Amino acid sequence: MSLPAPFPPLVSGAEGLDTYPASPAALAARMADIYGVDPEQVLPVRGLTHALELVWRLAARDGGSVEAPKAEPYLRLSAIYPAKGDAMAVIARAVGSLEAITEMAARVAPSLLVVDEGMIEFSEATSAVTVIKDTPNLVVLRSLSLAHGLAGARVGAAIAQPQILARLESVLEPYALPAPLVKLAQQVLDPSRMLESHERIATVRRERERLVRELSRLMPVDNGIGPIIIARPADIDSALAALKTYGISADVSEERLRLPVALKPEVNDRLLAAFGLMPSSARPARTGQSVRDTKETRIVCAVNLDETGPVKIETGVGFFDHMLEQIAAHGGFSLRLKCEGDLHTDPHHTIEDSAIALGQALKQALGERKGIQRYGFVLPMDEANAVVSIDLSGRPFPVFEGTFDTPYLGDYRTDMTAHVFRSMAEHLGAAVHIKVTGTDDHHKTEACYKGFGRALRQAIKVEGDAIPSTKGVL
């Protein structure tokens, strides 16, 4: 039953909150696509803990119990739902191979085998969802908390054969998943987010390996599978005090430290410095990210001015992708950009909004612009010649001189070239002057992008710590 609320809520950003939540069918379909299962095999829930509670509720209602590890949140759920009889479900955190999972499922049948995969994205393991179809008593739990940054929103999924999900739904409270959580989950799982989400997960995995390698020189360390490392220092109290000095929070469990693995290497450097393994005075990486959602486009753009790779561009406009790759390659920086746009209408919004997002990400990465050269100049390309000048002054001023006779290069509209550099200049906060001449429109366009990259490479180069302005600020 869906009843109308008497009044719209008096809060900002509350569109759609004056009605009761609808079924999260669209979210289930998107989760199914990502997890590689059928939509009817997915039950969206309020995080992994909520899915676990449904298992305990089911057992409590039917007079059974749940067999689970002696750890949280299992201990708390066991206290809330005391055992009444034989085990109706067995919780497994890390079972191992798919063969081990199917063997265990067969052994505990007809009880449910519930596999907790809340952090599987950070491991090399193959998900147990791949054997759902052949394992009728298997339930796999997934979470958006860590891999997709929604720990505070609490969204996850229970994945099983439909008859098992029907049993779990029978103990599910009405309107279990609030509309704002569904909206957030759909946003982070949008195809435009996937490229950057995968890169962030890969970065955490690399950083975890680095921390384990360094910390193992001092103490026993368990690698783990998520953004957490389990360490056993000789003196936990001293370790906690040192970590606090460097602004790092850690938890203690059974005489072991649970150390966080941060996305930013400079934060992990501080953790190592707390144990005397590395100085913490290194210059932070110049990184920036822009997340841009409009009615026409959904974009995530990330740059690292101090790394040359990876460079991954996916806008759906092939020639434009190639041009943005030229900016990154000749600019000497890492660029990841994914755009889902209304290409069925026209590539205009995709191209212009991607340029805006790139400008915003570059501006964030430059920060206070300390030590940069500030200015860049260049680019001849065959018969074409592009004269590009950049001043990273913080004051946007775009100038573009040049014309194109060919209206399209593939799906790319040549008249968008001026728009691209105007958008980047305005959102980067830079004076960008471009003048291009020649007879081949392909060469002229490519010269503009390559020349911009080369000029930007000069301008962003760090040569000291001073802000390059007599005013002391840019």
C-alpha positions in Angstrom: 0.0 0.0 0.0 1.3 3.5 -0.9 -0.2 6.4 0.9 0.4 10.1 0.1 2.1 12.2 2.6 0.0 15.3 3.7 2.7 17.9 2.9 6.0 18.0 1.0 9.0 18.1 3.4 10.5 21.5 4.1 14.1 20.5 3.3 16.2 21.1 0.2 16.9 18.3 -2.2 13.7 16.5 -1.2 12.2 15.9 -4.6 10.2 12.7 -4.5 10.3 12.3 -0.8 6.7 13.1 -0.2 5.6 9.6 -1.3 6.5 6.2 0.0 9.4 4.3 -1.7 8.6 2.3 -4.7 10.0 -1.2 -5.4 13.8 -0.9 -6.1 13.4 -3.0 -9.3 15.7 -0.7 -11.4 18.4 -0.9 -8.8 18.0 -4.7 -8.7 18.4 -4.8 -12.4 21.6 -2.7 -12.4 23.1 -4.8 -9.6 22.3 -7.9 -11.5 24.1 -6.5 -14.5 27.2 -5.7 -12.4 27.2 -9.0 -10.5 26.5 -11.1 -13.5 23.2 -12.7 -12.4 19.5 -12.5 -13.3 17.5 -9.6 -11.8 15.1 -12.0 -10.1 18.2 -13.4 -8.2 18.9 -10.0 -6.5 17.3 -8.5 -3.4 18.5 -5.0 -2.6 18.9 -4.4 1.1 20.2 -1.7 3.5 23.7 -2.9 3.5 25.3 -6.3 4.3 24.3 -6.2 8.0 20.6 -5.8 7.0 20.9 -8.9 4.8 22.4 -10.8 7.6 19.6 -9.8 9.9 17.1 -11.2 7.5 18.8 -14.5 7.8 18.6 -14.3 11.6 14.9 -13.2 11.4 14.1 -16.1 9.2 15.7 -18.6 11.6 14.1 -17.0 14.6 10.6 -17.1 13.0 10.9 -20.7 12.0 12.4 -21.9 15.4 16.0 -22.4 14.3 19.4 -20.8 14.8 22.3 -19.4 12.8 25.8 -20.8 12.9 28.3 -17.9 12.5 31.9 -16.8 13.3 32.5 -15.3 16.7 32.9 -11.8 15.5 30.9 -8.7 14.8 28.3 -8.1 13.5 27.4 -11.8 13.9 27.8 -11.7 17.7 25.3 -8.8 18.1 22.8 -10.4 15.8 23.0 -13.7 17.7 22.3 -11.8 20.9 19.2 -10.1 19.4 17.9 -13.4 17.9 18.8 -16.2 20.4 19.1 -19.7 19.0 15.9 -21.9 19.3 16.9 -25.1 17.6 19.0 -26.6 14.9 21.0 -24.4 12.5 19.0 -23.2 9.6 21.8 -21.1 8.1 25.6 -21.2 8.2 27.5 -17.9 7.7 30.9 -18.1 6.0 33.2 -15.2 5.7 35.9 -16.7 3.4 35.3 -20.2 2.2 38.0 -20.4 -0.5 37.5 -21.9 -4.0 34.2 -22.3 -5.7 34.6 -26.1 -5.3 34.9 -25.6 -1.5 31.8 -23.4 -1.6 29.7 -25.9 -3.5 31.0 -28.8 -1.3 30.1 -26.9 1.9 26.7 -25.9 0.6 26.0 -29.6 -0.1 27.2 -30.6 3.3 25.0 -28.1 5.3 21.9 -28.6 3.1 19.0 -28.1 3.6 20.3 -25.2 5.8 21.3 -22.1 3.9 25.0 -21.4 3.3 25.4 -17.6 3.4 28.7 -16.3 2.0 29.8 -12.8 3.1 31.5 -11.1 0.1 31.4 -7.6 1.4 35.0 -6.9 0.3 35.5 -9.3 -2.5 36.2 -6.5 -5.0 39.5 -6.0 -3.3 40.6 -9.6 -3.9 41.4 -11.8 -6.8 38.8 -14.3 -5.8 35.9 -15.4 -8.1 32.6 -14.5 -6.6 30.3 -17.3 -5.4 27.5 -15.8 -7.5 28.9 -17.8 -10.4 27.5 -21.0 -8.8 24.2 -19.6 -7.6 22.2 -21.3 -10.4 23.6 -24.8 -9.5 23.5 -24.3 -5.7 19.9 -24.0 -4.4 20.7 -23.3 -0.8 23.4 -20.6 -1.4 23.0 -17.0 -0.5 25.8 -14.5 -1.5 25.9 -11.0 0.2 27.4 -8.0 -1.6 27.9 -4.5 -0.4 28.4 -1.0 -1.8 30.0 0.2 1.4 33.7 0.1 0.7 34.1 -0.7 -3.0 31.7 2.1 -4.0 32.1 4.5 -1.1 28.6 4.2 0.4 29.4 3.0 3.9 27.3 5.7 5.4 24.3 5.1 3.1 24.1 1.3 3.8 23.1 -0.4 0.5 23.9 -4.0 -0.5 22.3 -7.1 -2.0 21.4 -10.6 -1.2 21.9 -12.8 -4.2 20.3 -16.3 -4.4 17.8 -18.4 -6.4 14.3 -16.8 -6.4 12.7 -19.3 -4.0 15.4 -18.4 -1.4 14.9 -14.7 -1.9 11.2 -15.2 -1.4 11.9 -16.7 2.0 14.1 -13.7 2.9 11.5 -11.2 1.6 8.9 -12.9 3.8 10.6 -11.4 6.9 11.5 -8.1 5.2 9.8 -5.0 6.7 7.7 -2.7 4.5 9.5 0.1 2.6 12.8 -1.4 3.7 15.0 0.6 1.3 14.5 4.4 1.4 14.3 6.3 -1.8 17.4 8.5 -1.2 19.5 5.3 -0.7 18.2 3.8 -3.9 19.0 7.0 -5.8 22.6 7.1 -4.3 23.1 3.5 -5.2 22.0 4.0 -8.8 24.3 6.9 -9.1 27.4 5.1 -7.9 26.6 2.1 -10.1 25.9 4.2 -13.2 28.1 3.1 -16.1 29.8 6.5 -16.0 31.2 5.7 -12.6 32.6 2.2 -13.4 35.9 3.2 -14.9 36.9 5.3 -11.9 35.5 2.9 -9.4 37.7 0.1 -10.8 40.7 2.3 -10.8 40.1 3.3 -7.2 39.8 -0.3 -6.1 43.0 -1.1 -8.0 44.8 1.8 -6.3 43.7 0.5 -2.8 44.9 -2.9 -3.7 48.3 -1.6 -4.8 48.6 0.5 -1.6 47.6 -2.4 0.6 50.4 -4.5 -0.9 52.8 -1.7 -0.4 51.8 -1.3 3.3 52.0 -5.0 3.9 55.4 -5.2 2.4 56.8 -2.4 4.5 55.1 -3.2 7.8 56.1 -6.9 7.5 59.7 -5.7 8.1 58.7 -4.8 11.7 55.8 -7.0 12.7 53.5 -9.9 11.7 50.9 -8.7 9.2 47.9 -10.3 7.6 47.2 -9.2 4.1 43.4 -9.4 4.3 41.2 -8.7 1.3 39.8 -5.2 1.8 41.1 -1.7 2.7 42.1 -3.0 6.1 45.4 -4.6 7.3 45.6 -6.7 10.4 49.0 -6.1 12.2 50.5 -7.4 15.5 52.9 -4.8 16.8 54.9 -5.7 19.9 53.3 -2.8 21.9 49.8 -1.9 20.8 49.5 1.1 23.1 52.7 2.7 21.7 51.6 2.0 18.2 48.2 3.6 18.7 49.9 6.7 20.2 52.3 7.0 17.3 49.4 6.6 14.8 47.4 9.3 16.5 50.4 11.7 16.3 50.3 11.2 12.5 46.5 11.6 12.3 45.8 7.9 11.6 42.9 6.1 13.4 43.1 2.4 14.0 40.9 -0.2 15.8 42.0 -2.9 18.2 40.6 -6.4 18.1 41.9 -9.4 20.0 45.4 -7.8 20.5 45.6 -7.0 16.9 45.6 -3.6 15.1 43.1 -3.0 12.2 44.9 -0.5 10.1 43.1 1.4 7.3 44.4 1.5 3.8 43.7 5.0 2.3 43.1 5.8 -1.3 45.8 8.5 -1.2 49.4 7.3 -1.0 50.4 10.4 1.1 48.0 9.3 3.8 49.5 5.8 3.8 52.9 7.4 3.9 51.9 8.9 7.3 50.9 5.5 8.6 54.3 4.1 7.7 56.0 7.2 9.2 54.2 6.5 12.5 56.2 3.2 12.6 59.4 5.0 11.6 59.4 3.4 8.1 59.2 6.4 5.9 59.4 10.2 6.1 56.1 12.0 5.8 57.4 15.2 4.3 57.0 14.1 0.6 55.0 16.5 -1.6 51.4 15.2 -1.8 50.3 14.0 -5.3 48.5 16.6 -7.3 45.3 14.8 -8.0 41.8 16.1 -8.9 38.4 14.6 -9.6 35.2 16.0 -11.0 31.8 14.3 -10.8 29.4 16.0 -13.1 25.7 15.0 -13.5 23.3 16.9 -15.8 20.1 16.1 -17.6 22.2 15.2 -20.7 25.4 13.7 -19.3 26.9 11.8 -16.4 30.7 12.2 -16.1 33.6 11.2 -13.8 37.0 12.7 -14.6 40.2 12.1 -12.5 43.7 13.4 -13.1 47.1 13.0 -11.5 49.5 15.6 -12.6 52.5 13.7 -11.2 51.9 10.4 -13.0 51.9 9.6 -16.7 49.4 6.8 -16.6 46.9 5.4 -16.8 45.1 7.3 -19.6 41.6 5.9 -20.1 39.0 7.9 -22.0 35.4 6.7 -22.8 33.0 9.3 -24.0 31.4 7.4 -26.9 32.8 9.9 -29.4 35.8 8.0 -30.8 37.7 11.0 -32.3 37.2 13.1 -29.2 38.5 10.3 -27.0 41.6 10.3 -29.2 42.0 14.1 -28.8 41.7 13.9 -25.0 44.3 11.2 -25.0 46.6 13.6 -26.9 46.2 16.2 -24.1 47.1 13.7 -21.4 50.0 12.1 -23.4 51.6 15.4 -24.4 50.7 17.0 -21.0 52.5 14.1 -19.2 49.7 13.4 -16.7 47.3 10.6 -15.9 43.7 11.1 -17.1 40.6 8.9 -16.6 37.3 10.2 -18.0 34.1 8.3 -18.5 31.0 9.9 -19.9 27.5 8.6 -20.4 25.7 11.2 -22.6 22.8 11.7 -24.9 24.7 10.7 -28.1 21.4 9.6 -29.7 20.5 13.4 -29.9 23.9 15.0 -30.6 27.5 14.7 -29.3 27.5 18.4 -28.3 26.7 17.9 -24.6 29.1 15.0 -24.2 32.0 16.9 -25.7 31.4 20.2 -23.9 30.5 18.7 -20.5 33.6 16.5 -20.7 35.7 19.5 -21.3 34.1 21.2 -18.3 34.8 18.2 -16.1 38.4 18.0 -17.3 38.9 21.7 -16.5 37.4 21.3 -13.0 39.6 18.2 -12.3 42.8 20.1 -13.4 41.9 23.1 -11.3 41.5 20.9 -8.2 44.8 19.1 -8.9 46.7 22.4 -9.2 45.5 23.5 -5.7 47.3 26.6 -4.7 49.5 26.3 -7.8 52.7 26.5 -5.7 55.9 26.0 -7.6 54.4 25.7 -11.0 56.0 27.4 -14.0 52.5 28.9 -14.7 53.1 29.7 -18.4 53.3 27.3 -21.4 53.8 28.0 -25.1 53.7 26.0 -28.3 52.8 23.1 -32.3 53.4 22.5 -35.8 51.8 19.3 -37.3 52.6 18.7 -40.9 51.1 21.6 -42.9 49.0 22.7 -39.8 50.3 25.0 -37.2 48.8 25.6 -33.8 50.1 28.4 -31.6 49.0 27.7 -28.0 49.7 29.9 -25.0 48.6 29.1 -21.5 48.7 31.2 -18.3 47.5 29.3 -15.2 46.6 32.6 -13.6 43.4 31.6 -12.0 41.6 34.0 -14.3 39.8 32.4 -17.2 40.2 34.0 -20.6 39.7 31.9 -23.7 40.7 33.0 -27.2 40.4 30.8 -30.2 41.3 31.8 -33.8 40.8 29.3 -36.5 38.1 27.8 -38.8 37.3 24.4 -40.2 35.8 23.5 -43.5 34.9 19.9 -42.6 31.9 19.8 -40.3 32.6 16.3 -38.8 35.6 14.1 -38.1 33.9 10.8 -37.4 31.2 11.7 -34.8 33.2 14.7 -33.7 31.9 18.2 -34.7 34.8 20.4 -35.6 32.9 23.5 -34.5 33.1 22.1 -31.0 36.9 22.5 -30.8 36.6 26.2 -29.8 33.9 25.2 -27.2 36.2 22.6 -25.7 39.0 25.0 -25.1 36.7 27.7 -23.9 35.1 25.3 -21.4 38.5 24.1 -20.1 39.8 27.6 -19.8 36.8 28.8 -17.8 36.7 25.8 -15.4 40.5 25.4 -15.1 40.9 29.1 -14.4 43.4 29.9 -17.1 44.1 32.2 -20.0 44.2 29.9 -23.1 45.0 31.5 -26.5 45.0 29.2 -29.5 45.5 30.2 -33.2 45.5 27.4 -35.8 46.1 27.5 -39.5 46.5 24.8 -42.2 44.5 22.9 -44.9 43.8 19.5 -43.3 41.1 19.8 -40.7 42.1 16.6 -39.0 45.7 17.9 -38.6 44.5 21.3 -37.5 42.3 19.8 -34.8 44.9 17.4 -33.6 47.5 20.2 -33.5 45.2 22.2 -31.2 44.9 19.3 -28.7 48.5 18.2 -28.9 49.6 21.8 -28.6 47.4 22.4 -25.6 48.9 19.3 -23.9 52.4 20.4 -24.6 51.8 23.9 -23.3 50.0 22.6 -20.3 53.0 20.3 -19.6 55.3 23.3 -19.3 52.8 25.3 -17.2 52.1 22.6 -14.6 55.8 21.6 -14.2 57.0 22.2 -10.6 60.3 24.1 -10.2 60.0 25.2 -6.6 57.6 26.0 -3.7 56.8 29.6 -4.4 53.5 30.8 -6.0 54.5 32.2 -9.4 53.0 35.6 -8.8 54.2 38.9 -7.4 50.8 39.1 -5.6 51.6 35.9 -3.8 48.4 34.2 -4.9 46.8 32.8 -8.1 
